[in-house]
């Protein structure tokens, strides 16, 4: 596991934003996006629009990834 999150830029509805996630979460996030036939930008938009709390986008992505894999059990 990596020690520090890795920052990547995403484009959400025409606006650039930076998101920091651990490498493992980036890898899982890309796999999920691929399995859904979406780009990571498109999936990030879906996650961003579904947020119901003030939690940041990075946290929302981590919870999304966790819930995705939990649902596969």
N, C-alpha and C positions, 0 to 999 in steps of 0.2 A: 504494500500500500504506500502511496506517496505521502510525504510529510505535509506538503502545502498544496492548496488548491491551484488549479491552472486556469488562467483568465483567457476567455475567448470572447470575441465580439459576435453578437447576433443582431439581426435586423428584424425589428418588430413593427409592422405597419409603416415601413419607410423610415423608422428611427433606429439608429445604432445604439446598442447598449452592451455593456460588458458584463459577463457572468463568470464567476469563479466557482469551479467545481473540481473535486478530486478527479484524477485521471480515470478511476474506475467508474465514476458517475458519468463522465463524458462518454466513455466507451458504451456503457449500458444505454444511455440516452440516445446515442446514434443507432444502436441496434434496434431499439424500440421504434424510432422514427422510420428506419428502413423497413421493419416488419409491417408498419402501417402505410408504407408507400408515401411517406412525407419527408420533407427536409427537416433538419433540426430547427430551422427558423419557424417553419409552419407549426411544428409541434409545440415549440415554445410559445407561439401566439395562442394556441389552444389552452395551454396551461395558464398563461397569463390571464386570459379572459375568464377562466374558471375559478381564479383565486377569489376567496371570500374573506380573507384576512389581510392584515397589513404585512404579513410575512413577505420577505423579498422573493424575487424570481428564482434565485439560486436555491433557496429553501423549498420553494414550491416544486422545482424540478426534482430535487432529492426525494421529496415525499411522493411525487408522481412515480419515479423510478421504483421506489420501495413498494408502493401499492401495486404497481404493475407486476412485479415479481411475486408478491404475496398472492395475487389473484391466480397465479399459475399453479398453485399447490393443489 
